[in-house]
Amino acid sequence: MAGVGIDDIYSREDGPDKTKVQEENTALLLEIAQLCNRPDRKTPEVLFLLGATGVGKSAMVNTIIKALCGKYFPKAKTGHGLAATKTLTLQWFKHCGIEKFELQDLQNDAFRKCLDKLPTIIDAAGKGNENSAEFREILEMVFGGFIPPGTSVAFLQDQQAEQGVGCLKRLYTSPREEWKVTKVVFVACCTQALPTQLVECLNDVLKTYDRKTGLSKFDIDVFVAITKFDLVEEQSSFEIDSQEDKKITMKDFLAREREVATHFSIDGSLKHNSIRWVSYVDGHSEDNPFIENIALRFVRQMMQPGRSKHQEENEPSPVVTTRVEMARHAERWVNETNVDVKQVLIFLFVAIFIAFLYKILSKSV
């Protein structure tokens, strides 16, 4: 669709372009509705927001709700302080957290018949810069669709503390298709250090594979949102009144963007796999078409078909069968004990011959 480019809104003044952006936002709402009604849309996308505390994940959810609903509802709880960094909570937002009766006129026309196809958003709040076996297991279980909405993460952590890592896989054995995560959105803040351990944790989880079939466990696309672009000194589209957050130069922002691209291996496709994000927060008006343009473009991208998935009509056949396992164990035993195979065969032959000879002699007696 031809229109205002996402990069354009970072460098223009408020003026005639505002009307143009509003028109594009209307077109984006209709385009998102068309994506909801795709014939191959069986279940909604499930988006998992992951990032360190204070990067703006909850504000991001509230901004998406405003852009799709037409009215600001601060439904996502924000977390600050030490307590938020110690306890992981999962907030589920079906249909992007929107109820049908909340849709305003334009949004009601677009989504009243397809609201149930808007994405589910999971906001993983309050996580520090960590790459632990416990958190990797929780991510695996959530990504795989095993953990029901509303499950207390404190309960999951208590189970791990009592039973050890691996216990969740024994507790939750039946995944649900509509709970499986389809896209992970890693949320980084331009004014905070990149949590490299958390990035590594995500990458480790997404690299896991089934030991029987050899197939990857997860067909999940990763997208990066770099928040608080309004704090960049050189931009002029987003003026804020709050002085709570420090400003950042465009040079430093671009350096953070390159760092993100390197850690996620998206150096050559940064524009297609990341977005410069601005949220409705203190200091911003709750009716800004430029902010909503970012949110609507993001939702559209999240709902577009992802990379090609490996699909099997039937259950994939195991590559590592019981016979293969037995052969491996036998080979490992031979290698570890340094036994000469020929000597073993000769010994077995002699033993069988002696047993056979003994049987014949016993009969003759």
C-alpha positions as CSV (number, residue, x, y, z in Angstrom):
1,M,0.0,0.0,0.0
2,A,1.4,3.4,-1.0
3,G,1.3,6.0,1.7
4,V,3.4,7.6,4.4
5,G,6.6,5.7,5.1
6,I,7.3,4.6,8.7
7,D,10.7,6.4,8.5
8,D,9.0,9.7,7.4
9,I,7.2,10.2,10.7
10,Y,10.5,10.5,12.5
11,S,11.5,13.7,10.8
12,R,8.5,15.8,9.9
13,E,6.8,18.7,11.7
14,D,3.1,18.6,12.7
15,G,1.2,20.2,9.8
16,P,-0.5,19.2,6.6
17,D,1.1,15.7,7.0
18,K,-1.1,15.1,10.0
19,T,-4.2,14.7,7.8
20,K,-2.3,12.4,5.5
21,V,-1.4,10.2,8.4
22,Q,-4.9,10.1,9.7
23,E,-6.1,8.9,6.3
24,E,-3.4,6.3,6.2
25,N,-4.4,5.1,9.7
26,T,-8.0,4.6,8.4
27,A,-6.6,2.5,5.5
28,L,-4.4,0.5,8.0
29,L,-7.5,-0.4,10.1
30,L,-9.2,-1.8,7.0
31,E,-6.1,-3.7,6.0
32,I,-5.8,-5.3,9.4
33,A,-9.4,-6.3,9.2
34,Q,-8.7,-7.9,5.8
35,L,-5.8,-9.9,7.5
36,C,-8.2,-11.0,10.2
37,N,-10.5,-12.4,7.5
38,R,-7.9,-14.3,5.5
39,P,-9.3,-17.8,4.6
40,D,-6.2,-19.5,6.2
41,R,-6.6,-17.6,9.5
42,K,-7.7,-20.4,11.8
43,T,-6.5,-19.1,15.1
44,P,-5.2,-15.6,16.1
45,E,-1.5,-14.8,16.2
46,V,-0.1,-15.1,19.7
47,L,2.5,-12.4,20.4
48,F,4.9,-12.7,23.3
49,L,6.4,-9.5,24.6
50,L,9.8,-10.1,26.3
51,G,12.1,-7.5,27.7
52,A,13.7,-6.1,30.8
53,T,11.8,-4.2,33.5
54,G,11.0,-0.6,32.5
55,V,11.5,-0.8,28.8
56,G,7.8,0.0,28.1
57,K,6.1,-3.3,27.3
58,S,2.9,-2.4,29.2
59,A,2.8,1.0,27.6
60,M,3.2,-0.7,24.3
61,V,0.1,-2.8,24.9
62,N,-2.0,0.2,26.0
63,T,-0.9,2.0,22.8
64,I,-1.9,-0.9,20.6
65,I,-5.3,-1.0,22.4
66,K,-5.8,2.7,21.8
67,A,-4.9,2.5,18.1
68,L,-7.2,-0.5,17.4
69,C,-10.1,0.5,19.7
70,G,-10.2,4.3,19.2
71,K,-10.2,5.1,22.9
72,Y,-7.4,4.9,25.5
73,F,-7.8,2.2,28.1
74,P,-4.7,1.6,30.4
75,K,-5.4,-2.1,30.8
76,A,-1.8,-3.3,31.0
77,K,-0.3,-2.9,34.4
78,T,3.0,-1.2,34.5
79,G,5.7,-2.4,36.9
80,H,8.4,-0.4,38.6
81,G,10.8,-0.8,41.5
82,L,12.6,-3.8,43.0
83,A,9.5,-6.0,43.5
84,A,8.8,-5.9,39.7
85,T,12.3,-7.1,38.9
86,K,12.0,-10.2,41.1
87,T,8.6,-11.7,40.1
88,L,7.6,-12.6,36.6
89,T,4.0,-12.2,35.8
90,L,2.2,-13.0,32.5
91,Q,-0.6,-10.8,31.4
92,W,-2.8,-12.3,28.6
93,F,-4.7,-9.9,26.3
94,K,-7.1,-11.8,24.0
95,H,-8.1,-9.8,20.9
96,C,-5.4,-7.3,21.8
97,G,-7.3,-6.7,25.1
98,I,-10.3,-5.2,23.4
99,E,-14.0,-5.9,24.1
100,K,-16.5,-5.4,21.3
101,F,-18.5,-2.7,23.2
102,E,-15.3,-0.7,23.6
103,L,-14.8,-0.2,19.8
104,Q,-15.4,3.4,18.6
105,D,-17.2,4.3,15.4
106,L,-14.4,3.8,12.8
107,Q,-12.9,0.8,14.6
108,N,-16.3,-0.8,15.1
109,D,-16.9,-0.7,11.4
110,A,-13.5,-2.4,10.8
111,F,-13.5,-5.1,13.6
112,R,-17.0,-5.8,14.8
113,K,-17.2,-9.0,12.7
114,C,-13.6,-10.2,13.2
115,L,-12.6,-9.0,16.7
116,D,-11.9,-12.7,17.6
117,K,-9.1,-12.9,15.0
118,L,-7.1,-10.0,16.4
119,P,-3.8,-11.2,18.0
120,T,-3.5,-12.4,21.6
121,I,-0.7,-10.5,23.4
122,I,1.2,-12.0,26.3
123,D,3.1,-9.3,28.3
124,A,5.9,-11.0,30.2
125,A,6.6,-8.3,32.8
126,G,9.2,-7.9,35.4
127,K,12.1,-9.9,34.1
128,G,15.7,-9.0,34.7
129,N,18.8,-9.7,32.6
130,E,18.8,-13.5,33.2
131,N,19.6,-16.7,31.3
132,S,18.7,-19.5,33.7
133,A,17.5,-23.1,33.2
134,E,14.4,-22.2,35.2
135,F,13.4,-19.3,33.0
136,R,14.2,-21.2,29.8
137,E,11.9,-24.0,30.9
138,I,9.1,-21.5,31.6
139,L,9.6,-19.9,28.1
140,E,9.6,-23.4,26.5
141,M,6.3,-24.3,28.1
142,V,4.6,-21.0,27.3
143,F,5.9,-20.9,23.7
144,G,4.7,-24.5,23.2
145,G,1.2,-23.7,24.3
146,F,1.3,-25.8,27.5
147,I,0.6,-23.1,30.1
148,P,-3.1,-22.1,30.4
149,P,-3.9,-18.4,30.5
150,G,-4.2,-17.2,34.1
151,T,-1.7,-19.7,35.5
152,S,0.3,-18.1,38.3
153,V,4.0,-17.9,37.5
154,A,4.7,-17.9,41.2
155,F,3.2,-21.4,41.2
156,L,5.5,-22.5,38.3
157,Q,8.5,-21.1,40.1
158,D,7.5,-22.8,43.4
159,Q,7.2,-26.2,41.5
160,Q,10.7,-25.7,40.1
161,A,12.1,-24.8,43.5
162,E,10.6,-28.0,45.0
163,Q,10.9,-30.5,42.2
164,G,13.7,-29.1,40.1
165,V,14.0,-28.0,36.4
166,G,12.0,-30.4,34.2
167,C,9.1,-30.7,36.5
168,L,6.8,-28.4,34.4
169,K,7.2,-30.8,31.5
170,R,5.8,-33.6,33.6
171,L,2.9,-31.4,35.0
172,Y,1.8,-30.0,31.7
173,T,1.7,-32.6,28.9
174,S,-1.1,-31.4,26.6
175,P,-0.5,-28.3,24.5
176,R,-3.3,-26.2,23.0
177,E,-2.9,-24.8,19.5
178,E,-4.5,-21.5,20.3
179,W,-2.0,-21.0,23.2
180,K,1.1,-21.6,21.1
181,V,3.3,-18.4,20.6
182,T,3.7,-17.5,16.9
183,K,5.8,-14.4,17.2
184,V,8.2,-13.1,19.9
185,V,8.6,-9.3,20.2
186,F,11.7,-8.5,22.1
187,V,11.3,-5.0,23.6
188,A,14.4,-3.0,24.1
189,C,14.7,0.6,25.3
190,C,17.0,3.1,23.6
191,T,18.1,4.6,26.9
192,Q,18.9,1.4,28.7
193,A,21.7,-1.2,28.2
194,L,20.7,-4.1,26.1
195,P,20.0,-7.1,28.4
196,T,22.3,-9.5,26.5
197,Q,21.7,-12.4,28.9
198,L,18.0,-12.2,28.3
199,V,18.6,-12.1,24.5
200,E,20.8,-15.2,24.9
201,C,18.1,-16.9,26.9
202,L,15.6,-16.3,24.1
203,N,18.0,-17.5,21.4
204,D,18.8,-20.7,23.4
205,V,15.1,-21.5,23.7
206,L,14.4,-20.9,20.1
207,K,17.3,-23.2,19.1
208,T,15.9,-26.3,20.9
209,Y,14.8,-29.3,18.8
210,D,13.0,-32.6,19.2
211,R,15.6,-35.2,20.0
212,K,13.6,-38.0,18.3
213,T,12.6,-36.2,15.0
214,G,15.4,-33.6,14.8
215,L,12.8,-30.9,14.0
216,S,12.9,-27.5,15.7
217,K,10.5,-27.3,18.5
218,F,9.3,-23.8,17.7
219,D,8.3,-22.1,14.4
220,I,8.5,-18.6,15.9
221,D,9.4,-15.3,14.2
222,V,11.3,-12.8,16.2
223,F,10.7,-9.0,16.0
224,V,12.4,-6.2,17.9
225,A,10.8,-3.0,19.1
226,I,13.1,-0.2,20.3
227,T,11.0,2.0,22.6
228,K,11.2,5.6,23.7
229,F,12.2,7.0,20.3
230,D,10.5,10.3,21.4
231,L,13.5,10.8,23.7
232,V,15.9,11.3,20.7
233,E,16.9,14.9,20.7
234,E,17.0,15.4,17.0
235,Q,13.5,14.2,16.2
236,S,10.7,16.7,16.3
237,S,7.5,14.7,15.7
238,F,7.0,13.6,19.3
239,E,7.2,16.4,21.9
240,I,6.8,15.4,25.5
241,D,6.3,17.4,28.6
242,S,7.7,14.9,31.1
243,Q,11.3,15.3,32.1
244,E,11.4,12.0,34.0
245,D,13.5,10.2,31.3
246,K,16.8,11.5,30.0
247,K,17.3,12.4,26.4
248,I,19.5,10.5,23.9
249,T,21.3,11.7,20.8
250,M,20.5,10.2,17.4
251,K,24.1,9.0,17.2
252,D,23.6,7.0,20.4
253,F,20.2,5.7,19.2
254,L,21.7,4.4,16.0
255,A,24.5,2.7,17.9
256,R,21.9,0.9,20.1
257,E,20.0,-0.1,16.9
258,R,23.2,-1.6,15.4
259,E,23.8,-3.5,18.7
260,V,20.3,-4.9,18.6
261,A,20.7,-5.9,14.9
262,T,24.0,-7.7,15.7
263,H,22.6,-9.7,18.7
264,F,19.5,-10.8,16.7
265,S,21.4,-11.3,13.4
266,I,19.2,-8.9,11.5
267,D,21.9,-6.5,10.2
268,G,20.7,-6.8,6.7
269,S,16.9,-6.7,7.4
270,L,16.6,-4.2,10.3
271,K,13.7,-2.3,8.8
272,H,11.7,-5.5,8.2
273,N,12.4,-7.0,11.7
274,S,12.4,-4.0,14.0
275,I,10.5,-0.8,14.7
276,R,11.2,2.5,16.4
277,W,8.5,2.7,18.9
278,V,6.7,5.6,20.7
279,S,3.9,4.9,23.3
280,Y,1.1,6.9,24.9
281,V,2.7,7.7,28.3
282,D,2.8,10.7,30.7
283,G,3.6,13.8,28.7
284,H,1.9,12.6,25.5
285,S,-1.6,13.5,24.3
286,E,-3.9,10.5,24.2
287,D,-4.9,11.3,20.6
288,N,-1.8,11.4,18.4
289,P,-2.1,10.0,14.8
290,F,1.7,9.7,14.5
291,I,1.9,7.3,17.5
292,E,-1.1,5.3,16.3
293,N,0.5,5.0,12.8
294,I,3.4,3.2,14.4
295,A,1.1,0.9,16.4
296,L,-1.1,0.1,13.4
297,R,1.8,-0.7,11.1
298,F,3.2,-2.9,13.8
299,V,-0.1,-4.9,14.2
300,R,-0.3,-5.2,10.4
301,Q,3.2,-6.6,10.3
302,M,2.5,-9.1,13.1
303,M,-0.6,-10.4,11.2
304,Q,1.1,-10.9,7.9
305,P,2.1,-14.4,7.0
306,G,5.5,-15.3,8.4
307,R,8.3,-17.3,7.1
308,S,7.6,-20.8,5.6
309,K,6.9,-23.3,8.4
310,H,7.7,-27.0,8.3
311,Q,4.4,-28.8,8.2
312,E,3.6,-32.5,8.5
313,E,0.3,-34.0,7.5
314,N,0.9,-36.8,9.9
315,E,3.1,-37.1,13.0
316,P,6.7,-36.9,11.9
317,S,8.5,-40.2,12.0
318,P,11.3,-40.5,14.7
319,V,14.8,-40.4,13.3
320,V,16.3,-41.7,16.5
321,T,14.5,-45.0,17.0
322,T,14.9,-47.6,19.7
323,R,17.1,-49.6,17.4
324,V,19.3,-46.6,16.8
325,E,19.5,-46.0,20.5
326,M,20.5,-49.6,21.2
327,A,23.2,-49.5,18.5
328,R,24.6,-46.2,19.9
329,H,24.7,-47.7,23.4
330,A,26.5,-50.8,22.2
331,E,29.0,-48.7,20.2
332,R,29.6,-46.4,23.1
333,W,30.2,-49.4,25.4
334,V,32.8,-50.8,22.9
335,N,34.5,-47.5,22.6
336,E,34.6,-46.7,26.3
337,T,35.9,-50.2,27.3
338,N,38.5,-50.4,24.6
339,V,37.4,-53.9,23.7
340,D,38.6,-55.5,20.5
341,V,35.5,-56.6,18.5
342,K,37.3,-59.5,16.9
343,Q,38.5,-60.8,20.3
344,V,34.9,-60.5,21.6
345,L,33.6,-62.5,18.6
346,I,36.3,-65.2,19.0
347,F,35.5,-65.5,22.7
348,L,31.8,-65.9,22.0
349,F,32.5,-68.5,19.3
350,V,34.7,-70.5,21.7
351,A,32.1,-70.2,24.5
352,I,29.3,-71.5,22.2
353,F,31.5,-74.3,20.9
354,I,32.4,-75.4,24.4
355,A,28.7,-75.4,25.5
356,F,27.8,-77.4,22.4
357,L,30.6,-79.9,23.0
358,Y,29.6,-80.3,26.7
359,K,26.0,-81.0,25.7
360,I,27.1,-83.8,23.3
361,L,29.4,-85.4,25.8
362,S,26.7,-85.3,28.5
363,K,24.3,-87.2,26.2
364,S,26.9,-89.9,25.4
365,V,27.5,-90.5,29.1
